[in-house]
């Protein structure tokens, strides 16, 4: 007949991962208890906890990064506008030079 079906990997939403990781950080339950409550492996809980702790500082620097990114995008748009203008001038000069 057929081969035994492979079990699909479950994917969890970022919100679910954050909820489980926050619960692990709180220390009110053991990792094993949290894992059992949410039907995930205890190692997965500890990985999410570690990711949350490592990424927490980025939440406070995101505003600075966003501002720098916005400034960069504005400068880029200005440069593209200048390139377009110069290309139009170049085409106009080429046409004029052919008439001479």
C-alpha positions as CSV (number, residue, x, y, z in Angstrom):
1,X,0.0,0.0,0.0
2,X,1.3,3.5,0.8
3,X,4.1,4.8,3.0
4,X,3.1,5.9,6.5
5,X,2.2,9.6,6.4
6,X,4.8,12.0,7.7
7,X,3.5,14.2,10.4
8,X,3.4,17.9,9.4
9,X,5.4,20.4,11.4
10,X,3.2,22.8,13.3
11,X,3.8,26.4,12.9
12,X,3.0,28.9,15.6
13,X,2.1,32.5,15.3
14,X,4.5,35.1,16.7
15,X,1.8,36.1,19.2
16,X,1.7,32.5,20.5
17,X,5.5,32.2,20.8
18,X,5.6,35.6,22.6
19,X,2.9,34.5,25.0
20,X,4.6,31.2,25.8
21,X,8.0,32.9,26.2
22,X,6.6,35.6,28.5
23,X,5.1,32.8,30.6
24,X,8.5,31.1,30.8
25,X,10.1,34.4,31.8
26,X,7.6,35.0,34.6
27,X,8.9,31.9,36.4
28,X,5.5,31.0,37.8
29,X,5.6,27.6,36.2
30,X,8.4,25.3,35.1
31,X,9.3,25.0,31.5
32,X,7.8,21.4,31.5
33,X,4.5,22.7,32.9
34,X,4.3,25.5,30.3
35,X,5.2,23.0,27.5
36,X,2.5,20.6,28.7
37,X,-0.1,23.4,28.9
38,X,0.6,24.6,25.3
39,X,1.4,21.2,23.8
40,X,4.9,22.1,22.7
41,X,8.3,20.6,23.6
42,X,10.1,22.1,26.7
43,X,13.2,22.7,24.5
44,X,11.0,24.8,22.2
45,X,9.8,26.8,25.2
46,X,13.4,27.5,26.3
47,X,14.4,28.6,22.7
48,X,11.5,31.0,22.5
49,X,12.4,32.4,25.9
50,X,16.0,32.9,24.8
51,X,14.9,34.6,21.6
52,X,12.6,36.9,23.5
53,X,15.3,37.9,26.0
54,X,17.9,38.5,23.2
55,X,15.5,40.5,21.0
56,X,14.0,42.6,23.8
57,X,16.5,45.4,23.5
58,X,15.6,45.9,19.8
59,X,12.2,47.1,20.9
60,X,13.7,50.2,22.4
61,X,16.0,51.0,19.5
62,X,13.4,50.4,16.8
63,X,12.3,54.1,16.8
64,X,15.8,55.2,16.0
65,X,16.2,52.7,13.3
66,X,12.8,53.6,11.8
67,X,13.8,57.3,11.7
68,X,17.1,56.6,10.1
69,X,15.4,54.3,7.5
70,X,12.8,57.0,6.7
71,X,15.6,59.6,6.2
72,X,17.5,57.1,4.0
73,X,14.4,56.4,1.9
74,X,13.7,60.2,1.5
75,X,17.3,60.8,0.3
76,X,17.0,57.8,-2.1
77,X,13.8,59.2,-3.6
78,X,15.4,62.6,-4.1
79,X,18.4,60.9,-5.8
80,X,16.1,58.9,-8.1
81,X,14.3,62.1,-9.0
82,X,17.6,63.8,-9.9
83,X,18.6,60.8,-12.0
84,X,15.4,60.9,-13.9
85,X,15.8,64.7,-14.6
86,X,19.3,64.2,-15.8
87,X,18.3,61.4,-18.1
88,X,15.5,63.6,-19.6
89,X,18.0,66.4,-20.1
90,X,20.5,64.0,-21.7
91,X,17.9,62.7,-24.2
92,X,16.9,66.3,-25.0
93,X,20.5,67.3,-25.7
94,X,21.0,64.2,-27.9
95,X,18.0,65.2,-30.0
96,X,19.1,68.8,-30.3
97,X,22.7,67.8,-31.3
98,X,21.3,65.6,-34.1
99,X,19.5,68.6,-35.5
100,X,22.7,70.6,-35.7
